[in-house]
Amino acid sequence: MRGGGEGGGARLARIGKALENAYGRPERRTRRDLVAGLVGTILSQNTTDVNSRRAFQDLRERFPRWVDVESANVRSIESAVRRGGLARTKARRIKQILRDIHATTGKLDLGFLRRMSDDEVIAYLLALDGVGIKTAACPVRSECDLGRSDEVPQSP
């Protein structure tokens, strides 16, 4: 056994403690902006991770609040997300999705999804124009912060 006979669990605990001592305890984020997750997922369609992150950063720099994006004209949104590719299509979809969320909830917040079942979340998101099964499944998957399932539903 490596590590001078040290078991795997004990070794990992020792390494974790050393990292914590060196860098501090990581902050746990319990709440993510689900609108940001949805918009980021839309921007990630048909492009690289690098380009979608750049497009998202550009969008948020130009429009710091979602209400700013919702009230902006499509050409301004298109200009902001250009580095992600398919800017015209994505800009129209993002603006319409924000309008739809605002119209159905009275605000630009998807926090209510946390109280819904996976099937209800997916049904709500699929009803938004431009959201397909993979995009709708993202909030249900752990990396998108509802953290319920690692499986992505398949298209019917």
Backbone as a ProteinNet text record, in pm:
[ID]
protein_1_A
[PRIMARY]
MRGGGEGGGARLARIGKALENAYGRPERRTRRDLVAGLVGTILSQNTTDVNSRRAFQDLRERFPRWVDVESANVRSIESAVRRGGLARTKARRIKQILRDIHATTGKLDLGFLRRMSDDEVIAYLLALDGVGIKTAACPVRSECDLGRSDEVPQSP
[TERTIARY]
84.4	0	88.5	53.1	130	107.7	189.2	168.9	205.7	301.8	346.7	240.2	160.5	60	-69.2	-76.9	-194.9	-310.5	-428.9	-545.8	-590.1	-662.7	-706	-787.4	-881.9	-966.6	-886.5	-794.8	-711.9	-620	-567.6	-478.3	-554.6	-675.5	-756.5	-793.1	-824	-856.4	-736	-617.6	-495.3	-468.3	-485.6	-465.1	-569.1	-694.1	-799.6	-770.6	-721.1	-688.3	-571.5	-471.6	-356.8	-401.4	-489.2	-540.9	-622.7	-703.4	-782.7	-693.1	-587.7	-493.4	-422.3	-389.2	-315.9	-405.9	-529.5	-615.1	-744.9	-771.9	-896.2	-1007.2	-1114.1	-1228.7	-1308.2	-1338	-1414.6	-1555.6	-1605	-1741.3	-1836.2	-1939	-2041	-2146.9	-2175.9	-2282.7	-2409.5	-2503	-2625.6	-2730.5	-2719.3	-2817	-2745.9	-2782.2	-2732.3	-2847.5	-2812.6	-2911.4	-2952.1	-3070.4	-3115.1	-3142.3	-3176.5	-3191.4	-3054.7	-2950.5	-2814.8	-2777.7	-2815	-2787.4	-2857.3	-2982.7	-3058.7	-3001	-2973.3	-2915.4	-2777.9	-2698.2	-2566.3	-2576	-2676.3	-2696.3	-2736.1	-2820.3	-2858.6	-2736.2	-2653.6	-2533.3	-2432.1	-2441.1	-2345.5	-2384.5	-2503.5	-2548.7	-2465.2	-2416.1	-2342	-2218.8	-2145.5	-2020.9	-1931.9	-1812.8	-1720.3	-1749	-1700.6	-1715.5	-1652.1	-1535.1	-1465.1	-1549	-1601.8	-1681.7	-1813.4	-1875.3	-2001.5	-1976.5	-1866.6	-1832.7	-1804.8	-1732.7	-1703.7	-1832	-1921	-2048.2	-2129.5	-2131.6	-2204.9	-2144.3	-2011.8	-1944.4	-1972.9	-1966.5	-1995.2	-2139.5	-2231.7	-2372.1	-2389.9	-2329.4	-2345.9	-2272.3	-2162.5	-2093.8	-2178.4	-2240.3	-2322.5	-2457.2	-2512.2	-2642.7	-2630.2	-2600.9	-2574.7	-2695.8	-2816	-2937.2	-3019.1	-3091.6	-3172.4	-3281.1	-3332.2	-3432.4	-3373.3	-3243.2	-3176.1	-3172.9	-3150.3	-3150.6	-3292.6	-3388.9	-3529	-3575.2	-3531.7	-3578.2	-3490.5	-3376.8	-3287.5	-3344.8	-3300.9	-3343.9	-3257.5	-3312.6	-3247.8	-3109.3	-3094.2	-2963.4	-2855.8	-2891.8	-2795.3	-2756	-2853	-2824.4	-2738.1	-2773.9	-2697.9	-2552.3	-2529.7	-2394.3	-2318.3	-2386.6	-2321.7	-2284	-2361.9	-2336.2	-2266.8	-2223.5	-2167.7	-2056.8	-1971	-1858	-1901.5	-2027.5	-2075.6	-2129.7	-2140.2	-2194.1	-2345.6	-2404.2	-2549.7	-2615.7	-2552	-2592.5	-2735.4	-2777	-2913.1	-3017.6	-3001.2	-3096.3	-3095.2	-2977	-2966.4	-3019.3	-2994.2	-3042.2	-3194.9	-3256.7	-3403.4	-3461.2	-3400.1	-3450.4	-3433.8	-3318.2	-3294.2	-3394.5	-3412.9	-3508	-3648.6	-3692.5	-3827.4	-3842	-3741.8	-3746.9	-3757.8	-3680.9	-3690.2	-3829	-3884.3	-4021.3	-4122.4	-4106.9	-4199.3	-4189.5	-4067.5	-4048.9	-4113.9	-4087.3	-4144.1	-4297.7	-4350.7	-4496.5	-4562.5	-4497.6	-4560.4	-4535.2	-4427.2	-4392.9	-4401.1	-4405.4	-4408	-4270.9	-4167.7	-4029.8	-3935.9	-3809.8	-3710	-3631.7	-3698.7	-3641	-3700.7	-3615.4	-3662.2	-3648.1	-3632.1	-3615.8	-3730.4	-3848	-3963.3	-3942.1	-3850.3	-3823.1	-3771.8	-3707.8	-3653.7	-3763.5	-3885.3	-3997.7	-4077.5	-4033.7	-4106.2	-4035.8	-4112.1	-4052.4	-3970.5	-3883.8	-3804.1	-3893.2	-3999.3	-4089	-4154.7	-4193.3	-4255	-4154.9	-4029.9	-3925.2	-3904.7	-3889.1	-3864.7	-3984	-4105.1	-4224.8	-4230.6	-4202.4	-4205	-4102.4	-3980.7	-3874.3	-3897.4	-3950	-3978.5	-4085.6	-4168.6	-4272.8	-4214.5	-4089.8	-4024.4	-3967.4	-3996.8	-3949.4	-3796.7	-3740.4	-3595.5	-3530.4	-3609.5	-3555.4	-3591.4	-3488.7	-3506.8	-3480.5	-3484.1	-3473.8	-3340	-3231	-3100.2	-3089.7	-3138.3	-3136.6	-3230.1	-3346.2	-3442.3	-3389.6	-3310.7	-3258.7	-3147.3	-3084	-2969.3	-2998.2	-3106.4	-3130.1	-3154.4	-3195.2	-3219.5	-3087.7	-2989.7	-2860	-2781.6	-2698.7	-2629.7	-2544.5	-2476.9	-2391.1	-2469.9	-2597.1	-2679.8	-2758.9	-2734.3	-2771.7	-2905.3	-2989.7	-3102.8	-3057.8	-2954.9	-2883.4	-2965.7	-3051.2	-3137	-3096.6	-3040.7	-3017.4	-2897.9	-2822.4	-2711.2	-2749.7	-2869.5	-2913.1	-2983	-2951.6	-3018.5	-3131.7	-3255	-3364.9	-3337	-3383.2	-3364.5	-3486.3	-3462.8	-3573.6	-3666.7	-3798.7	-3895	-3880.4
-118.1	0	123.9	225.6	349.4	432.2	535.9	631.6	576.8	485.7	434.4	353.8	278	193.8	266.9	392.5	473.3	432.4	410.1	376.4	494.3	465.3	568.9	679.2	643.6	743.1	834.8	777	857.3	949.3	897.6	979	1097	1071.6	1178.7	1282.6	1236.8	1330.1	1418	1358.9	1434	1536.4	1496	1587.1	1700.1	1664.4	1765.3	1866.6	1820	1909.8	2000.7	1945.6	2026.6	2134.9	2100	2198.6	2306.8	2264.7	2361	2455.9	2402.3	2487.1	2585.6	2542	2626.8	2731.8	2693.3	2780.7	2824.6	2769.8	2801.5	2708.7	2710.3	2624.9	2686.3	2608.6	2664.6	2701.2	2810.4	2851.6	2764	2718.6	2640.2	2735.2	2720.1	2800.5	2716.7	2757.3	2679	2725.5	2847.5	2900	2956.7	2908	2966.1	3034.6	3129.6	3200.5	3107.2	3050.8	2954.5	3019.6	3148.3	3219.1	3224.2	3254.5	3256.2	3118.7	3013.8	2878.5	2847.7	2889.9	2866.4	2946.3	3074.6	3158.2	3104.3	3066.3	3008.7	2882	2801.3	2677.8	2709.1	2809.2	2850.1	2900.8	2979.1	3031.5	2921.3	2809	2699.9	2611.9	2632.2	2549.9	2577.6	2471.1	2478	2568.1	2564.2	2638.8	2571.1	2624.2	2569.1	2627.2	2560.8	2611.6	2748.9	2765.7	2894.5	3005.5	2982.8	3085.8	3112.5	3010	3033.3	3112	3082.5	3160.5	3305.7	3326.7	3463.8	3538.2	3471.2	3533.8	3567.8	3477.2	3502.8	3621.5	3624.4	3736.7	3868.1	3867.3	3988.1	4034.9	3939.5	3972.8	4037.8	3977.2	4029.7	4161.9	4182.6	4312.3	4422.2	4389.9	4490.5	4510.3	4401.3	4404.3	4336.9	4413	4352.6	4283.3	4323.8	4263.7	4199.8	4093.4	4024.1	4115	4205.5	4299.4	4389.6	4417.7	4496.7	4420.4	4290	4207.2	4201.6	4178.9	4169.3	4297	4412.3	4538.2	4586.7	4523	4563	4520.4	4589	4543.3	4422.9	4343.2	4217.4	4242	4347.6	4375.4	4401.9	4468.1	4492.9	4362.2	4276.5	4145.4	4064.3	4067.8	3996.7	4041.1	4170.4	4223.7	4172.7	4165.7	4122.1	3974.3	3890.6	3745.6	3695	3785.5	3749.1	3643.8	3651.6	3557.8	3413	3391.7	3255.5	3189.8	3264.5	3208.5	3205.5	3198.7	3198	3310.1	3426.6	3537.3	3583.4	3592.3	3641.6	3547.9	3419.6	3320.3	3318.1	3313.8	3307.2	3434.2	3550	3677	3679.6	3639.3	3636.6	3541.1	3422.8	3323	3370.3	3424.6	3471.3	3579.4	3675.7	3783.6	3728.6	3639.7	3583.1	3498.3	3420.8	3337.7	3425.5	3533.4	3624.2	3687.1	3725.9	3780.8	3677.5	3553.5	3447.2	3418.5	3412.4	3389.5	3502.4	3625.3	3741.6	3740	3705.7	3703	3596.1	3481.8	3371.5	3378.2	3443.7	3445.1	3583.4	3687.7	3823.5	3878.8	3799.1	3842.6	3755.4	3795.8	3718.7	3631.1	3526.8	3436.4	3297.8	3198	3060.3	2979.3	3047.3	2978.8	2884.1	2912.1	2825.8	2684.8	2669.1	2536.1	2440.8	2494.2	2410.4	2336.2	2385.9	2323.4	2228.6	2212.9	2130.6	1996.4	1899.2	1769.5	1784.9	1687.9	1689.8	1701.2	1622.9	1625.3	1761.9	1825.5	1958	2063	2054.2	2148.2	2135.4	2013.7	1990.4	2036	2008.5	2052	2204.6	2273.5	2420	2473.9	2421.7	2472.1	2437.8	2319.2	2281.4	2369.7	2429.6	2518.6	2652.5	2681.5	2804.4	2784.2	2876.6	2866.5	2865.4	2767.7	2758.2	2668.3	2609.5	2518.5	2376.2	2295.8	2155.1	2068.8	1939.7	1845.9	1857.1	1873.4	1882.9	2011.8	2121.1	2248.3	2241.5	2182.2	2170.9	2080.9	1981.1	1887.9	1949.1	2053.1	2109.3	2149.7	2221.9	2257.4	2136.9	2025.1	1905.6	1836.5	1851.8	1787.5	1859.1	1787.4	1841.3	1963.7	1969.3	2084.2	2211.5	2199.5	2318	2353.1	2286.4	2325.9	2282.1	2214.5	2153.2	2020.1	1963.4	1849.8	1726	1688.5	1574.5	1448.8	1463.5	1346.7	1371.2	1267.5	1278.2	1234.3	1182.8	1135	1245.3	1256.3	1352.3	1280.1	1330.4	1265.6	1263.6	1161.3	1147.3	1201.5	1248.6	1296.9	1180.9	1209.1	1099.4	1047.4
0	0	0	-77.5	-82.5	42.8	58	165.4	301	306.8	434.5	506.8	433.1	495	529.3	492.2	523.4	431.1	485.4	405.4	319.4	211	118.6	183.3	269.9	335.4	426.8	502.6	593.4	514.4	405.8	321.3	261.7	209.2	152.5	258.9	378.8	487.4	520	522.1	550.5	440.1	314.8	202.4	206.6	233.3	243.5	352.6	466.2	577.5	539.1	469.8	426.5	328	235.8	140	211.2	307.3	383.3	462	521.3	596.2	504.2	384.5	290.9	225.2	189.1	108.2	177.1	293.6	361.7	317.7	392.6	362.5	247	144.2	31.3	75.9	17.9	46.8	-32.9	32.3	-37.4	-89.4	-217.2	-276.1	-275	-194.5	-185.8	-285.2	-330.6	-425.5	-545.9	-661.2	-785	-854.7	-934.4	-1014.8	-1128.5	-1117.2	-1217.6	-1352.1	-1353.2	-1480.4	-1549.2	-1472.2	-1528.1	-1583.1	-1510.2	-1557.6	-1688.1	-1698.7	-1821.3	-1938	-1914.9	-2021.2	-2060.5	-1962.8	-1992.7	-2074.3	-2045.7	-2121.8	-2265.4	-2283.5	-2419.3	-2494.8	-2427.6	-2492.6	-2523.8	-2453.6	-2477.4	-2595.9	-2650	-2761.5	-2886.5	-2948.3	-3074.9	-3070.3	-2960.3	-2949.8	-2846.7	-2829.7	-2730.8	-2593.2	-2490.7	-2353.9	-2339.9	-2399.2	-2390.3	-2451.4	-2570.5	-2636.7	-2564.9	-2510.3	-2439.3	-2310.5	-2240.2	-2119.8	-2155.9	-2263.4	-2307.4	-2342.3	-2413.5	-2450.8	-2325.8	-2228.1	-2104.7	-2029.6	-2019.4	-1952	-2023.8	-2155	-2232.5	-2209.3	-2206.3	-2182.9	-2045.4	-1943	-1807	-1785.8	-1856.4	-1847	-1909.2	-2020.2	-2088.4	-2019.9	-1966.7	-1900.2	-1763.9	-1660	-1527.9	-1464.2	-1500.9	-1443.3	-1554.4	-1520.2	-1620.4	-1675.7	-1594.2	-1642.7	-1750.9	-1742.8	-1846.2	-1978.6	-1971.6	-2092.5	-2148.6	-2061.6	-2105.1	-2175.9	-2127.5	-2186.3	-2302.5	-2323.5	-2433.3	-2567.8	-2673.3	-2805.4	-2845.6	-2932.6	-2971.4	-3031.5	-3107.6	-3169.4	-3064.3	-2955.1	-2847.7	-2779.4	-2758.4	-2699	-2795.1	-2921.2	-3025.1	-3025.8	-3017.5	-3015	-2892.5	-2779.9	-2655.8	-2658.3	-2725.5	-2722.6	-2848.9	-2933	-3063	-3054.6	-2953.5	-2945.5	-2924.4	-2888.4	-2867.3	-2992.6	-3102.1	-3225.5	-3224.3	-3341.9	-3359.6	-3278.8	-3278.6	-3191.5	-3214.9	-3338.8	-3366.3	-3305.8	-3330.3	-3278.5	-3126.3	-3068.4	-2922.9	-2858	-2916.5	-2860.9	-2859.4	-2969.5	-2974.9	-2871.8	-2861.4	-2766.8	-2622.6	-2591.5	-2454.2	-2416.7	-2504.3	-2475.6	-2457	-2545	-2534.5	-2408.7	-2376.2	-2255.2	-2131	-2125.9	-2011.8	-2003.4	-2115.9	-2117.9	-2067.4	-2114	-2073.3	-1923.5	-1872	-1728.3	-1649.5	-1690.8	-1622.7	-1629.9	-1745.2	-1762.5	-1676.5	-1661.2	-1586.8	-1436.7	-1395	-1251.8	-1188.7	-1270.5	-1218.1	-1185.6	-1208.9	-1185.2	-1266.9	-1271	-1346.4	-1248.6	-1205.1	-1105.8	-1128.7	-1125.8	-1142.6	-1013.6	-901.7	-774.1	-741.2	-791.9	-767.1	-822.5	-917.6	-973.2	-866.1	-763.8	-656.3	-580	-587.2	-516.8	-606.4	-730	-826.3	-844.6	-891	-925	-1053.4	-1078.6	-1201.7	-1324.6	-1328.7	-1444.2	-1461.8	-1350.5	-1358.3	-1406.5	-1357.7	-1401.1	-1551.5	-1597.1	-1739.4	-1823.3	-1777.4	-1851.8	-1859.5	-1749.5	-1750.5	-1850.5	-1842.8	-1929.3	-2075.6	-2103.1	-2241.8	-2304.8	-2222.8	-2273.8	-2320.4	-2284	-2326.8	-2466.9	-2557.9	-2695.1	-2698.3	-2766.7	-2779.2	-2676	-2586.8	-2485.9	-2526.1	-2549.5	-2582.3	-2460.2	-2478.7	-2366.3	-2294	-2365.8	-2297.8	-2217.2	-2271.9	-2199.1	-2079.2	-2096.4	-1986.2	-1875.4	-1911.4	-1810.9	-1727.4	-1776.5	-1706.5	-1562.2	-1531	-1391.3	-1301.3	-1357.8	-1278.5	-1245	-1331.5	-1311.2	-1203.1	-1133.4	-1016.1	-1045.6	-1158.2	-1183.2	-1209.8	-1231.9	-1252.9	-1128.5	-1019.8	-884.7	-829.3	-901.9	-834.1	-776.3	-838.7	-784	-755.3	-844	-817.4	-891.3	-1010.8	-1095.1	-1185	-1209.8	-1302.8	-1442.6	-1458.8	-1589.1	-1665.3	-1790.5	-1877.1	-1948.5	-1937.5	-2009.5	-2159.8	-2224.4	-2368.3	-2440.8	-2560.7	-2642.8	-2672.3	-2676.9	-2705.3	-2846.1
[MASK]
++++++++++++++++++++++++++++++++++++++++++++++++++++++++++++++++++++++++++++++++++++++++++++++++++++++++++++++++++++++++++++++++++++++++++++++++++++++++++++

